């Protein structure tokens, strides 16, 4: 019998992008003459599609100014990567992904990144072999709309009862609930444990072994249903 489908967020869940996202927001704000946003403000918007996230960060911008803000954010990221910047995986992530794949789990990605960002991550060693599909805000409605999860289930041959969404923000948890899939949080990313629980997370893992145990509990329940 096939194991369940585990859909992973990227930023704050698999990849530690906290510093680079905050820096890009600060660079973009400086380019537009806006006040430098605090990390606490920036972390709240991570997971949303970029234009929506930056609109939440600076709701008073005109449509043209928002477009400039988005372009400046993207330019900052390009400059970072052109200068050799890379973002590390969180401790234990690669081992967990390998173990899940080895045990027969179907793995997918659902992220607020654009397709360029997804491609950059899929170029990591082994990632293109690990994940059956990837879905991002450029494909259609972003989080918390359930469209990415519906697409992942279709691509991977799964239903809601056998699917779990793993993310670090309330946007991930709300998307999971909107799609009718199991919402599982991680406590090392952008949103706090309390924020994720308030959004409806069934469990918020404190480390990768805790995440693996939570996934095994879900698998036991899903396969018994």
Secondary structure, 3 states (H helix, E strand, C coil): CCCCEEEECCECCCECCHHHHHHHHHHHHHHHCCCCCCHHHHHHHCCCCHHHHHHHHCCCCCHHHHHHHHHHHHHHHHHHHHCCCCCCECCCHHHHHHHHHHCCCEEEEEECCCHHHHHHHHCCCCHHHHCCEEEEHHHCCCCCCCHHHHHHHHHHCCCHHHEEEEECCHHHHHHHHHHCCEEEEECCCCCCHHHHHHHCCCEEECCHHHHHHHHHHHHHHHHHC
